[in-house]
Amino acid sequence: MNETMTVQRSLPHGHALAALGTARQLGLARILARTTSRYRQLALTAIIAHIINPSSQLGTARTLSPATAASSLGKMLN
């Protein structure tokens, strides 16, 4: 009897979406840099992550990592 179990994970999404939507309405990405770049995306992600869950840089990295994510923010902003 060899049964396979698949673990699926559901991440909190509402608060991350609300914070990202507010940042977009304010034009925060454009304030950070005029052109789209990886650095602008990383800065925006770090700011929103810190608003959602204030922690150290390592703690923020852990909450954005797919394996230890605390919200869907990392997935939304790659």
All heavy atoms as TSV, in Angstrom:
chain	resi	resn	atom	element	x	y	z
A	1	MET	N	N	0.832	-1.164	0.000
A	1	MET	CA	C	0.000	0.000	0.000
A	1	MET	C	C	0.891	1.246	0.000
A	1	MET	O	O	1.410	1.655	1.010
A	1	MET	CB	C	-0.899	-0.032	1.227
A	1	MET	CG	C	-1.891	1.056	1.268
A	1	MET	SD	S	-2.919	0.775	2.699
A	1	MET	CE	C	-4.395	1.425	2.114
A	2	ASN	N	N	1.103	1.819	-1.155
A	2	ASN	CA	C	1.970	2.977	-1.315
A	2	ASN	C	C	1.124	4.173	-1.766
A	2	ASN	O	O	0.856	4.345	-2.938
A	2	ASN	CB	C	3.063	2.664	-2.328
A	2	ASN	CG	C	4.092	3.767	-2.413
A	2	ASN	OD1	O	4.062	4.696	-1.628
A	2	ASN	ND2	N	4.986	3.654	-3.350
A	3	GLU	N	N	0.696	4.957	-0.810
A	3	GLU	CA	C	-0.118	6.125	-1.116
A	3	GLU	C	C	0.762	7.379	-1.115
A	3	GLU	O	O	1.652	7.510	-0.286
A	3	GLU	CB	C	-1.233	6.285	-0.091
A	3	GLU	CG	C	-2.236	5.160	-0.141
A	3	GLU	CD	C	-3.364	5.377	0.851
A	3	GLU	OE1	O	-3.625	6.530	1.205
A	3	GLU	OE2	O	-3.952	4.384	1.268
A	4	THR	N	N	0.491	8.250	-2.039
A	4	THR	CA	C	1.236	9.492	-2.123
A	4	THR	C	C	0.409	10.622	-1.544
A	4	THR	O	O	-0.752	10.800	-1.893
A	4	THR	CB	C	1.577	9.816	-3.593
A	4	THR	OG1	O	2.283	8.712	-4.137
A	4	THR	CG2	C	2.414	11.055	-3.692
A	5	MET	N	N	1.011	11.367	-0.666
A	5	MET	CA	C	0.325	12.497	-0.072
A	5	MET	C	C	0.938	13.774	-0.642
A	5	MET	O	O	2.149	13.928	-0.676
A	5	MET	CB	C	0.485	12.531	1.442
A	5	MET	CG	C	-0.293	13.678	2.033
A	5	MET	SD	S	-0.042	14.079	3.777
A	5	MET	CE	C	-0.005	12.579	4.628
A	6	THR	N	N	0.091	14.677	-1.084
A	6	THR	CA	C	0.541	15.953	-1.599
A	6	THR	C	C	0.159	17.040	-0.610
A	6	THR	O	O	-0.999	17.160	-0.226
A	6	THR	CB	C	-0.121	16.249	-2.956
A	6	THR	OG1	O	0.169	15.181	-3.845
A	6	THR	CG2	C	0.385	17.538	-3.532
A	7	VAL	N	N	1.146	17.805	-0.201
A	7	VAL	CA	C	0.899	18.899	0.730
A	7	VAL	C	C	0.726	20.174	-0.083
A	7	VAL	O	O	1.578	20.533	-0.884
A	7	VAL	CB	C	2.071	19.060	1.720
A	7	VAL	CG1	C	1.848	20.247	2.628
A	7	VAL	CG2	C	2.257	17.793	2.516
A	8	GLN	N	N	-0.394	20.826	0.106
A	8	GLN	CA	C	-0.643	22.094	-0.553
A	8	GLN	C	C	-0.702	23.173	0.507
A	8	GLN	O	O	-1.192	22.943	1.610
A	8	GLN	CB	C	-1.947	22.049	-1.343
A	8	GLN	CG	C	-1.886	21.105	-2.505
A	8	GLN	CD	C	-3.174	21.124	-3.311
A	8	GLN	OE1	O	-4.175	21.664	-2.882
A	8	GLN	NE2	N	-3.129	20.537	-4.476
A	9	ARG	N	N	-0.225	24.330	0.129
A	9	ARG	CA	C	-0.136	25.415	1.082
A	9	ARG	C	C	-0.919	26.621	0.592
A	9	ARG	O	O	-0.836	26.995	-0.561
A	9	ARG	CB	C	1.330	25.798	1.214
A	9	ARG	CG	C	1.669	26.374	2.512
A	9	ARG	CD	C	3.161	26.489	2.670
A	9	ARG	NE	N	3.330	27.596	3.575
A	9	ARG	CZ	C	4.352	28.366	3.639
A	9	ARG	NH1	N	5.354	28.158	2.840
A	9	ARG	NH2	N	4.402	29.336	4.485
A	10	SER	N	N	-1.662	27.207	1.466
A	10	SER	CA	C	-2.414	28.412	1.139
A	10	SER	C	C	-1.804	29.576	1.911
A	10	SER	O	O	-1.696	29.528	3.133
A	10	SER	CB	C	-3.876	28.227	1.542
A	10	SER	OG	O	-4.584	29.417	1.336
A	11	LEU	N	N	-1.380	30.603	1.194
A	11	LEU	CA	C	-0.748	31.745	1.832
A	11	LEU	C	C	-1.746	32.898	1.980
A	11	LEU	O	O	-2.578	33.113	1.111
A	11	LEU	CB	C	0.440	32.226	0.991
A	11	LEU	CG	C	1.585	31.246	0.854
A	11	LEU	CD1	C	2.605	31.767	-0.152
A	11	LEU	CD2	C	2.245	31.015	2.191
A	12	PRO	N	N	-1.643	33.653	3.071
A	12	PRO	CA	C	-2.481	34.837	3.222
A	12	PRO	C	C	-2.237	35.794	2.053
A	12	PRO	O	O	-1.092	35.995	1.636
A	12	PRO	CB	C	-2.013	35.457	4.539
A	12	PRO	CG	C	-1.356	34.346	5.276
A	12	PRO	CD	C	-0.784	33.441	4.232
A	13	HIS	N	N	-3.284	36.378	1.522
A	13	HIS	CA	C	-3.144	37.171	0.300
A	13	HIS	C	C	-3.712	38.582	0.432
A	13	HIS	O	O	-3.178	39.520	-0.147
A	13	HIS	CB	C	-3.844	36.430	-0.845
A	13	HIS	CG	C	-3.764	37.103	-2.163
A	13	HIS	ND1	N	-2.587	37.221	-2.860
A	13	HIS	CD2	C	-4.713	37.715	-2.906
A	13	HIS	CE1	C	-2.813	37.868	-4.000
A	13	HIS	NE2	N	-4.096	38.180	-4.044
A	14	GLY	N	N	-4.770	38.760	1.184
A	14	GLY	CA	C	-5.490	40.031	1.226
A	14	GLY	C	C	-4.653	41.213	1.663
A	14	GLY	O	O	-4.654	42.263	1.020
A	15	HIS	N	N	-3.927	41.070	2.756
A	15	HIS	CA	C	-3.136	42.191	3.258
A	15	HIS	C	C	-2.001	42.555	2.309
A	15	HIS	O	O	-1.676	43.725	2.128
A	15	HIS	CB	C	-2.626	41.909	4.670
A	15	HIS	CG	C	-1.660	40.771	4.764
A	15	HIS	ND1	N	-1.957	39.490	4.361
A	15	HIS	CD2	C	-0.392	40.736	5.217
A	15	HIS	CE1	C	-0.912	38.711	4.577
A	15	HIS	NE2	N	0.051	39.441	5.089
A	16	ALA	N	N	-1.403	41.543	1.678
A	16	ALA	CA	C	-0.331	41.805	0.710
A	16	ALA	C	C	-0.884	42.526	-0.512
A	16	ALA	O	O	-0.274	43.473	-1.013
A	16	ALA	CB	C	0.338	40.496	0.303
A	17	LEU	N	N	-2.034	42.096	-0.985
A	17	LEU	CA	C	-2.660	42.726	-2.145
A	17	LEU	C	C	-3.068	44.165	-1.834
A	17	LEU	O	O	-2.883	45.062	-2.655
A	17	LEU	CB	C	-3.869	41.915	-2.596
A	17	LEU	CG	C	-4.530	42.356	-3.893
A	17	LEU	CD1	C	-3.554	42.253	-5.048
A	17	LEU	CD2	C	-5.751	41.510	-4.163
A	18	ALA	N	N	-3.585	44.401	-0.636
A	18	ALA	CA	C	-3.984	45.754	-0.241
A	18	ALA	C	C	-2.773	46.689	-0.162
A	18	ALA	O	O	-2.819	47.827	-0.644
A	18	ALA	CB	C	-4.710	45.717	1.106
A	19	ALA	N	N	-1.691	46.220	0.431
A	19	ALA	CA	C	-0.486	47.046	0.545
A	19	ALA	C	C	0.114	47.324	-0.832
A	19	ALA	O	O	0.537	48.454	-1.122
A	19	ALA	CB	C	0.545	46.362	1.439
A	20	LEU	N	N	0.143	46.315	-1.693
A	20	LEU	CA	C	0.667	46.498	-3.048
A	20	LEU	C	C	-0.218	47.449	-3.847
A	20	LEU	O	O	0.285	48.324	-4.560
A	20	LEU	CB	C	0.782	45.151	-3.758
A	20	LEU	CG	C	1.330	45.175	-5.177
A	20	LEU	CD1	C	2.714	45.798	-5.223
A	20	LEU	CD2	C	1.362	43.766	-5.747
A	21	GLY	N	N	-1.527	47.318	-3.712
A	21	GLY	CA	C	-2.447	48.207	-4.410
A	21	GLY	C	C	-2.287	49.654	-3.974
A	21	GLY	O	O	-2.296	50.572	-4.804
A	22	THR	N	N	-2.107	49.865	-2.678
A	22	THR	CA	C	-1.897	51.214	-2.161
A	22	THR	C	C	-0.585	51.793	-2.677
A	22	THR	O	O	-0.528	52.954	-3.088
A	22	THR	CB	C	-1.907	51.208	-0.621
A	22	THR	OG1	O	-3.159	50.688	-0.172
A	22	THR	CG2	C	-1.698	52.594	-0.055
A	23	ALA	N	N	0.467	50.983	-2.684
A	23	ALA	CA	C	1.764	51.435	-3.204
A	23	ALA	C	C	1.657	51.811	-4.677
A	23	ALA	O	O	2.243	52.808	-5.121
A	23	ALA	CB	C	2.817	50.351	-3.006
A	24	ARG	N	N	0.895	51.048	-5.428
A	24	ARG	CA	C	0.714	51.351	-6.849
A	24	ARG	C	C	-0.100	52.627	-7.040
A	24	ARG	O	O	0.201	53.428	-7.917
A	24	ARG	CB	C	0.069	50.169	-7.559
A	24	ARG	CG	C	1.040	49.031	-7.746
A	24	ARG	CD	C	0.447	47.875	-8.501
A	24	ARG	NE	N	1.468	46.857	-8.758
A	24	ARG	CZ	C	1.214	45.594	-8.974
A	24	ARG	NH1	N	-0.033	45.154	-8.987
A	24	ARG	NH2	N	2.193	44.749	-9.195
A	25	GLN	N	N	-1.134	52.823	-6.225
A	25	GLN	CA	C	-1.931	54.051	-6.315
A	25	GLN	C	C	-1.100	55.287	-5.989
A	25	GLN	O	O	-1.289	56.349	-6.580
A	25	GLN	CB	C	-3.135	53.982	-5.384
A	25	GLN	CG	C	-4.238	53.094	-5.874
A	25	GLN	CD	C	-5.414	53.050	-4.907
A	25	GLN	OE1	O	-5.321	53.505	-3.772
A	25	GLN	NE2	N	-6.522	52.492	-5.366
A	26	LEU	N	N	-0.181	55.137	-5.056
A	26	LEU	CA	C	0.681	56.246	-4.670
A	26	LEU	C	C	1.822	56.477	-5.665
A	26	LEU	O	O	2.497	57.499	-5.599
A	26	LEU	CB	C	1.277	55.997	-3.280
A	26	LEU	CG	C	0.293	55.998	-2.118
A	26	LEU	CD1	C	0.983	55.547	-0.847
A	26	LEU	CD2	C	-0.319	57.370	-1.950
A	27	GLY	N	N	2.042	55.512	-6.547
A	27	GLY	CA	C	3.144	55.625	-7.502
A	27	GLY	C	C	4.498	55.398	-6.853
A	27	GLY	O	O	5.502	55.972	-7.279
A	28	LEU	N	N	4.537	54.566	-5.832
A	28	LEU	CA	C	5.762	54.336	-5.079
A	28	LEU	C	C	6.888	53.790	-5.963
A	28	LEU	O	O	8.036	54.226	-5.838
A	28	LEU	CB	C	5.511	53.384	-3.907
A	28	LEU	CG	C	6.693	53.110	-2.984
A	28	LEU	CD1	C	7.232	54.408	-2.383
A	28	LEU	CD2	C	6.289	52.152	-1.878
A	29	ALA	N	N	6.586	52.892	-6.858
A	29	ALA	CA	C	7.618	52.324	-7.732
A	29	ALA	C	C	8.263	53.421	-8.572
A	29	ALA	O	O	9.484	53.460	-8.746
A	29	ALA	CB	C	7.032	51.239	-8.622
A	30	ARG	N	N	7.462	54.327	-9.085
A	30	ARG	CA	C	7.971	55.435	-9.905
A	30	ARG	C	C	8.809	56.400	-9.076
A	30	ARG	O	O	9.760	56.998	-9.570
A	30	ARG	CB	C	6.798	56.161	-10.550
A	30	ARG	CG	C	7.193	57.265	-11.446
A	30	ARG	CD	C	7.142	56.781	-12.883
A	30	ARG	NE	N	7.260	57.935	-13.770
A	30	ARG	CZ	C	8.240	58.083	-14.633
A	30	ARG	NH1	N	9.148	57.158	-14.751
A	30	ARG	NH2	N	8.301	59.134	-15.395
A	31	ILE	N	N	8.457	56.558	-7.801
A	31	ILE	CA	C	9.237	57.410	-6.903
A	31	ILE	C	C	10.615	56.786	-6.652
A	31	ILE	O	O	11.620	57.498	-6.590
A	31	ILE	CB	C	8.498	57.632	-5.563
A	31	ILE	CG1	C	7.242	58.470	-5.804
A	31	ILE	CG2	C	9.393	58.289	-4.528
A	31	ILE	CD1	C	6.312	58.536	-4.621
A	32	LEU	N	N	10.654	55.458	-6.544
A	32	LEU	CA	C	11.917	54.769	-6.289
A	32	LEU	C	C	12.871	54.871	-7.478
A	32	LEU	O	O	14.070	55.078	-7.302
A	32	LEU	CB	C	11.663	53.298	-5.956
A	32	LEU	CG	C	10.919	53.035	-4.652
A	32	LEU	CD1	C	10.548	51.571	-4.539
A	32	LEU	CD2	C	11.760	53.475	-3.465
A	33	ALA	N	N	12.355	54.697	-8.681
A	33	ALA	CA	C	13.168	54.790	-9.890
A	33	ALA	C	C	12.240	55.011	-11.074
A	33	ALA	O	O	11.142	54.462	-11.118
A	33	ALA	CB	C	13.987	53.519	-10.097
A	34	ARG	N	N	12.682	55.799	-12.015
A	34	ARG	CA	C	11.821	56.113	-13.165
A	34	ARG	C	C	11.654	54.943	-14.120
A	34	ARG	O	O	10.633	54.804	-14.761
A	34	ARG	CB	C	12.378	57.309	-13.919
A	34	ARG	CG	C	12.243	58.575	-13.126
A	34	ARG	CD	C	12.756	59.742	-13.911
A	34	ARG	NE	N	12.721	60.912	-13.061
A	34	ARG	CZ	C	12.339	62.087	-13.476
A	34	ARG	NH1	N	11.990	62.269	-14.726
A	34	ARG	NH2	N	12.317	63.097	-12.642
A	35	THR	N	N	12.669	54.116	-14.233
A	35	THR	CA	C	12.591	52.979	-15.153
A	35	THR	C	C	12.451	51.680	-14.383
A	35	THR	O	O	12.935	51.551	-13.256
A	35	THR	CB	C	13.839	52.890	-16.056
A	35	THR	OG1	O	14.998	52.761	-15.216
A	35	THR	CG2	C	13.979	54.134	-16.911
A	36	THR	N	N	11.784	50.729	-14.998
A	36	THR	CA	C	11.606	49.417	-14.384
A	36	THR	C	C	12.943	48.687	-14.348
A	36	THR	O	O	13.656	48.637	-15.344
A	36	THR	CB	C	10.589	48.586	-15.185
A	36	THR	OG1	O	9.369	49.305	-15.244
A	36	THR	CG2	C	10.347	47.243	-14.520
A	37	SER	N	N	13.275	48.154	-13.191
A	37	SER	CA	C	14.503	47.374	-13.047
A	37	SER	C	C	14.324	46.376	-11.912
A	37	SER	O	O	13.381	46.466	-11.118
A	37	SER	CB	C	15.702	48.279	-12.742
A	37	SER	OG	O	15.583	48.842	-11.450
A	38	ARG	N	N	15.218	45.446	-11.846
A	38	ARG	CA	C	15.175	44.451	-10.768
A	38	ARG	C	C	15.364	45.133	-9.414
A	38	ARG	O	O	14.723	44.780	-8.429
A	38	ARG	CB	C	16.244	43.393	-10.996
A	38	ARG	CG	C	16.347	42.399	-9.853
A	38	ARG	CD	C	16.526	41.011	-10.331
A	38	ARG	NE	N	16.786	40.082	-9.259
A	38	ARG	CZ	C	15.840	39.482	-8.547
A	38	ARG	NH1	N	14.587	39.714	-8.817
A	38	ARG	NH2	N	16.141	38.640	-7.585
A	39	TYR	N	N	16.246	46.134	-9.358
A	39	TYR	CA	C	16.494	46.835	-8.094
A	39	TYR	C	C	15.261	47.588	-7.617
A	39	TYR	O	O	14.959	47.622	-6.430
A	39	TYR	CB	C	17.678	47.789	-8.244
A	39	TYR	CG	C	18.970	47.071	-8.504
A	39	TYR	CD1	C	19.633	47.206	-9.714
A	39	TYR	CD2	C	19.527	46.218	-7.551
A	39	TYR	CE1	C	20.815	46.525	-9.967
A	39	TYR	CE2	C	20.701	45.528	-7.784
A	39	TYR	CZ	C	21.338	45.689	-8.994
A	39	TYR	OH	O	22.504	45.003	-9.239
A	40	ARG	N	N	14.532	48.195	-8.544
A	40	ARG	CA	C	13.301	48.889	-8.178
A	40	ARG	C	C	12.278	47.898	-7.628
A	40	ARG	O	O	11.621	48.153	-6.632
A	40	ARG	CB	C	12.727	49.632	-9.382
A	40	ARG	CG	C	11.466	50.399	-9.037
A	40	ARG	CD	C	10.989	51.220	-10.186
A	40	ARG	NE	N	9.979	50.471	-10.932
A	40	ARG	CZ	C	9.223	51.017	-11.879
A	40	ARG	NH1	N	9.392	52.272	-12.237
A	40	ARG	NH2	N	8.333	50.288	-12.497
A	41	GLN	N	N	12.175	46.751	-8.273
A	41	GLN	CA	C	11.237	45.715	-7.833
A	41	GLN	C	C	11.625	45.185	-6.450
A	41	GLN	O	O	10.766	44.972	-5.592
A	41	GLN	CB	C	11.219	44.576	-8.865
A	41	GLN	CG	C	10.068	43.635	-8.710
A	41	GLN	CD	C	8.760	44.231	-9.192
A	41	GLN	OE1	O	8.655	45.401	-9.528
A	41	GLN	NE2	N	7.745	43.419	-9.214
A	42	LEU	N	N	12.917	44.985	-6.226
A	42	LEU	CA	C	13.382	44.510	-4.920
A	42	LEU	C	C	13.122	45.540	-3.826
A	42	LEU	O	O	12.704	45.194	-2.716
A	42	LEU	CB	C	14.870	44.169	-4.975
A	42	LEU	CG	C	15.240	42.917	-5.759
A	42	LEU	CD1	C	16.749	42.814	-5.913
A	42	LEU	CD2	C	14.688	41.674	-5.080
A	43	ALA	N	N	13.356	46.811	-4.128
A	43	ALA	CA	C	13.111	47.868	-3.143
A	43	ALA	C	C	11.628	47.956	-2.805
A	43	ALA	O	O	11.254	48.066	-1.630
A	43	ALA	CB	C	13.627	49.205	-3.676
A	44	LEU	N	N	10.785	47.905	-3.822
A	44	LEU	CA	C	9.346	47.942	-3.609
A	44	LEU	C	C	8.891	46.752	-2.766
A	44	LEU	O	O	8.121	46.901	-1.821
A	44	LEU	CB	C	8.612	47.955	-4.950
A	44	LEU	CG	C	7.087	48.005	-4.899
A	44	LEU	CD1	C	6.617	49.286	-4.228
A	44	LEU	CD2	C	6.517	47.880	-6.301
A	45	THR	N	N	9.400	45.582	-3.086
A	45	THR	CA	C	9.065	44.374	-2.333
A	45	THR	C	C	9.498	44.495	-0.879
A	45	THR	O	O	8.747	44.155	0.039
A	45	THR	CB	C	9.710	43.138	-2.978
A	45	THR	OG1	O	9.315	43.060	-4.340
A	45	THR	CG2	C	9.327	41.860	-2.259
A	46	ALA	N	N	10.713	45.003	-0.644
A	46	ALA	CA	C	11.221	45.147	0.723
A	46	ALA	C	C	10.385	46.133	1.523
A	46	ALA	O	O	10.078	45.900	2.702
A	46	ALA	CB	C	12.681	45.593	0.694
A	47	ILE	N	N	9.976	47.235	0.901
A	47	ILE	CA	C	9.167	48.236	1.590
A	47	ILE	C	C	7.812	47.658	1.971
A	47	ILE	O	O	7.360	47.787	3.114
A	47	ILE	CB	C	9.002	49.496	0.715
A	47	ILE	CG1	C	10.337	50.232	0.603
A	47	ILE	CG2	C	7.925	50.418	1.289
A	47	ILE	CD1	C	10.357	51.309	-0.453
A	48	ILE	N	N	7.164	47.002	1.023
A	48	ILE	CA	C	5.840	46.437	1.298
A	48	ILE	C	C	5.930	45.320	2.328
A	48	ILE	O	O	5.100	45.220	3.229
A	48	ILE	CB	C	5.174	45.965	0.001
A	48	ILE	CG1	C	4.896	47.172	-0.893
A	48	ILE	CG2	C	3.873	45.205	0.288
A	48	ILE	CD1	C	4.436	46.816	-2.274
A	49	ALA	N	N	6.956	44.480	2.225
A	49	ALA	CA	C	7.137	43.399	3.197
A	49	ALA	C	C	7.335	43.960	4.602
A	49	ALA	O	O	6.827	43.414	5.581
A	49	ALA	CB	C	8.322	42.527	2.795
A	50	HIS	N	N	8.066	45.061	4.699
A	50	HIS	CA	C	8.305	45.669	6.006
A	50	HIS	C	C	7.035	46.295	6.571
A	50	HIS	O	O	6.823	46.305	7.784
A	50	HIS	CB	C	9.417	46.709	5.912
A	50	HIS	CG	C	9.921	47.150	7.247
A	50	HIS	ND1	N	10.674	46.337	8.071
A	50	HIS	CD2	C	9.757	48.302	7.919
A	50	HIS	CE1	C	10.952	46.975	9.179
A	50	HIS	NE2	N	10.400	48.188	9.110
A	51	ILE	N	N	6.186	46.811	5.711
A	51	ILE	CA	C	4.902	47.360	6.167
A	51	ILE	C	C	4.002	46.243	6.696
A	51	ILE	O	O	3.369	46.367	7.737
A	51	ILE	CB	C	4.203	48.118	5.023
A	51	ILE	CG1	C	4.962	49.405	4.718
A	51	ILE	CG2	C	2.752	48.414	5.363
A	51	ILE	CD1	C	4.534	50.088	3.450
A	52	ILE	N	N	3.962	45.134	5.965
A	52	ILE	CA	C	3.113	44.002	6.337
A	52	ILE	C	C	3.605	43.320	7.604
A	52	ILE	O	O	2.831	42.992	8.501
A	52	ILE	CB	C	3.048	42.975	5.187
A	52	ILE	CG1	C	2.297	43.569	4.006
A	52	ILE	CG2	C	2.405	41.682	5.632
A	52	ILE	CD1	C	2.370	42.717	2.763
A	53	ASN	N	N	4.915	43.077	7.663
A	53	ASN	CA	C	5.487	42.323	8.773
A	53	ASN	C	C	6.865	42.889	9.104
A	53	ASN	O	O	7.867	42.407	8.599
A	53	ASN	CB	C	5.592	40.840	8.391
A	53	ASN	CG	C	6.103	39.979	9.514
A	53	ASN	OD1	O	6.058	40.383	10.666
A	53	ASN	ND2	N	6.604	38.809	9.193
A	54	PRO	N	N	6.926	43.927	9.966
A	54	PRO	CA	C	8.219	44.531	10.300
A	54	PRO	C	C	9.160	43.508	10.921
A	54	PRO	O	O	8.813	42.828	11.886
A	54	PRO	CB	C	7.863	45.611	11.319
A	54	PRO	CG	C	6.412	45.857	11.143
A	54	PRO	CD	C	5.823	44.567	10.641
A	55	SER	N	N	10.332	43.355	10.314
A	55	SER	CA	C	11.342	42.446	10.842
A	55	SER	C	C	12.697	42.825	10.267
A	55	SER	O	O	12.813	43.773	9.490
A	55	SER	CB	C	10.994	40.991	10.502
A	55	SER	OG	O	10.969	40.804	9.109
A	56	SER	N	N	13.709	42.080	10.629
A	56	SER	CA	C	15.059	42.331	10.134
A	56	SER	C	C	15.145	41.989	8.652
A	56	SER	O	O	14.206	41.438	8.067
A	56	SER	CB	C	16.053	41.460	10.908
A	56	SER	OG	O	15.809	40.090	10.619
A	57	GLN	N	N	16.281	42.284	8.050
A	57	GLN	CA	C	16.475	41.938	6.639
A	57	GLN	C	C	16.400	40.426	6.433
A	57	GLN	O	O	15.799	39.957	5.468
A	57	GLN	CB	C	17.815	42.466	6.137
A	57	GLN	CG	C	17.833	43.967	5.992
A	57	GLN	CD	C	19.185	44.486	5.535
A	57	GLN	OE1	O	20.175	43.764	5.523
A	57	GLN	NE2	N	19.227	45.749	5.160
A	58	LEU	N	N	16.983	39.678	7.343
A	58	LEU	CA	C	16.932	38.219	7.240
A	58	LEU	C	C	15.499	37.723	7.416
A	58	LEU	O	O	15.031	36.855	6.682
A	58	LEU	CB	C	17.843	37.572	8.283
A	58	LEU	CG	C	17.873	36.044	8.309
A	58	LEU	CD1	C	18.309	35.495	6.960
A	58	LEU	CD2	C	18.785	35.553	9.414
A	59	GLY	N	N	14.781	38.305	8.373
A	59	GLY	CA	C	13.388	37.926	8.577
A	59	GLY	C	C	12.538	38.242	7.359
A	59	GLY	O	O	11.670	37.452	6.975
A	60	THR	N	N	12.791	39.384	6.737
A	60	THR	CA	C	12.061	39.753	5.518
A	60	THR	C	C	12.370	38.770	4.404
A	60	THR	O	O	11.463	38.326	3.694
A	60	THR	CB	C	12.427	41.183	5.086
A	60	THR	OG1	O	12.041	42.086	6.127
A	60	THR	CG2	C	11.727	41.572	3.808
A	61	ALA	N	N	13.629	38.414	4.243
A	61	ALA	CA	C	14.004	37.440	3.206
A	61	ALA	C	C	13.316	36.104	3.444
A	61	ALA	O	O	12.851	35.465	2.497
A	61	ALA	CB	C	15.515	37.261	3.182
A	62	ARG	N	N	13.207	35.715	4.692
A	62	ARG	CA	C	12.540	34.443	5.011
A	62	ARG	C	C	11.046	34.493	4.712
A	62	ARG	O	O	10.460	33.517	4.266
A	62	ARG	CB	C	12.767	34.078	6.469
A	62	ARG	CG	C	14.157	33.586	6.733
A	62	ARG	CD	C	14.344	33.181	8.170
A	62	ARG	NE	N	15.689	32.661	8.362
A	62	ARG	CZ	C	16.307	32.653	9.513
A	62	ARG	NH1	N	15.703	33.115	10.597
A	62	ARG	NH2	N	17.524	32.168	9.611
A	63	THR	N	N	10.415	35.649	4.968
A	63	THR	CA	C	8.974	35.737	4.713
A	63	THR	C	C	8.667	35.819	3.225
A	63	THR	O	O	7.529	35.591	2.827
A	63	THR	CB	C	8.333	36.957	5.418
A	63	THR	OG1	O	8.918	38.153	4.926
A	63	THR	CG2	C	8.477	36.878	6.916
A	64	LEU	N	N	9.661	36.127	2.402
A	64	LEU	CA	C	9.451	36.202	0.958
A	64	LEU	C	C	9.862	34.920	0.235
A	64	LEU	O	O	9.458	34.684	-0.892
A	64	LEU	CB	C	10.226	37.386	0.374
A	64	LEU	CG	C	9.733	38.764	0.823
A	64	LEU	CD1	C	10.699	39.843	0.350
A	64	LEU	CD2	C	8.332	39.032	0.340
A	65	SER	N	N	10.675	34.103	0.865
A	65	SER	CA	C	11.139	32.852	0.267
A	65	SER	C	C	9.973	31.887	0.071
A	65	SER	O	O	9.134	31.736	0.962
A	65	SER	CB	C	12.184	32.202	1.172
A	65	SER	OG	O	12.503	30.913	0.722
A	66	PRO	N	N	9.884	31.229	-1.073
A	66	PRO	CA	C	8.772	30.307	-1.320
A	66	PRO	C	C	8.638	29.206	-0.257
A	66	PRO	O	O	7.536	28.813	0.095
A	66	PRO	CB	C	9.093	29.697	-2.679
A	66	PRO	CG	C	9.978	30.684	-3.342
A	66	PRO	CD	C	10.763	31.345	-2.244
A	67	ALA	N	N	9.746	28.749	0.283
A	67	ALA	CA	C	9.701	27.657	1.255
A	67	ALA	C	C	9.166	28.101	2.610
A	67	ALA	O	O	8.541	27.315	3.327
A	67	ALA	CB	C	11.092	27.061	1.424
A	68	THR	N	N	9.402	29.359	2.978
A	68	THR	CA	C	9.006	29.839	4.301
A	68	THR	C	C	8.124	31.078	4.228
A	68	THR	O	O	8.050	31.843	5.184
A	68	THR	CB	C	10.262	30.163	5.132
A	68	THR	OG1	O	11.056	31.115	4.407
A	68	THR	CG2	C	11.078	28.926	5.420
A	69	ALA	N	N	7.448	31.280	3.125
A	69	ALA	CA	C	6.663	32.493	2.895
A	69	ALA	C	C	5.575	32.690	3.942
A	69	ALA	O	O	4.938	31.743	4.380
A	69	ALA	CB	C	6.038	32.454	1.505
A	70	ALA	N	N	5.388	33.965	4.312
A	70	ALA	CA	C	4.344	34.323	5.258
A	70	ALA	C	C	3.133	34.935	4.557
A	70	ALA	O	O	2.105	35.141	5.173
A	70	ALA	CB	C	4.901	35.288	6.297
A	71	SER	N	N	3.308	35.273	3.283
A	71	SER	CA	C	2.209	35.830	2.490
A	71	SER	C	C	2.500	35.564	1.006
A	71	SER	O	O	3.542	35.032	0.660
A	71	SER	CB	C	2.062	37.330	2.733
A	71	SER	OG	O	3.107	38.035	2.119
A	72	SER	N	N	1.590	35.993	0.178
A	72	SER	CA	C	1.759	35.796	-1.264
A	72	SER	C	C	2.547	36.919	-1.924
A	72	SER	O	O	2.705	36.932	-3.148
A	72	SER	CB	C	0.392	35.673	-1.924
A	72	SER	OG	O	-0.335	36.877	-1.738
A	73	LEU	N	N	3.082	37.844	-1.161
A	73	LEU	CA	C	3.796	38.995	-1.699
A	73	LEU	C	C	4.985	38.597	-2.573
A	73	LEU	O	O	5.151	39.128	-3.674
A	73	LEU	CB	C	4.275	39.912	-0.565
A	73	LEU	CG	C	5.012	41.175	-0.992
A	73	LEU	CD1	C	4.069	42.079	-1.793
A	73	LEU	CD2	C	5.559	41.905	0.214
A	74	GLY	N	N	5.782	37.664	-2.111
A	74	GLY	CA	C	6.940	37.221	-2.896
A	74	GLY	C	C	6.546	36.671	-4.249
A	74	GLY	O	O	7.186	36.933	-5.264
A	75	LYS	N	N	5.468	35.928	-4.264
A	75	LYS	CA	C	4.991	35.354	-5.537
A	75	LYS	C	C	4.417	36.432	-6.448
A	75	LYS	O	O	4.629	36.415	-7.658
A	75	LYS	CB	C	3.941	34.284	-5.256
A	75	LYS	CG	C	3.549	33.522	-6.472
A	75	LYS	CD	C	2.767	32.286	-6.097
A	75	LYS	CE	C	2.550	31.471	-7.338
A	75	LYS	NZ	N	2.735	30.085	-7.153
A	76	MET	N	N	3.708	37.410	-5.885
A	76	MET	CA	C	3.114	38.479	-6.694
A	76	MET	C	C	4.188	39.356	-7.345
A	76	MET	O	O	4.025	39.811	-8.469
A	76	MET	CB	C	2.215	39.370	-5.832
A	76	MET	CG	C	0.893	38.734	-5.486
A	76	MET	SD	S	-0.295	39.897	-4.769
A	76	MET	CE	C	0.545	40.454	-3.298
A	77	LEU	N	N	5.296	39.582	-6.628
A	77	LEU	CA	C	6.339	40.468	-7.137
A	77	LEU	C	C	7.587	39.728	-7.612
A	77	LEU	O	O	8.590	40.356	-7.923
A	77	LEU	CB	C	6.710	41.500	-6.061
A	77	LEU	CG	C	5.606	42.482	-5.693
A	77	LEU	CD1	C	6.017	43.348	-4.525
A	77	LEU	CD2	C	5.259	43.347	-6.891
A	78	ASN	N	N	7.506	38.439	-7.693
A	78	ASN	CA	C	8.631	37.591	-8.151
A	78	ASN	C	C	9.873	37.797	-7.326
A	78	ASN	O	O	10.931	38.025	-7.762
A	78	ASN	CB	C	8.923	37.821	-9.636
A	78	ASN	CG	C	7.790	37.354	-10.494
A	78	ASN	OD1	O	7.146	36.373	-10.188
A	78	ASN	ND2	N	7.524	38.075	-11.555
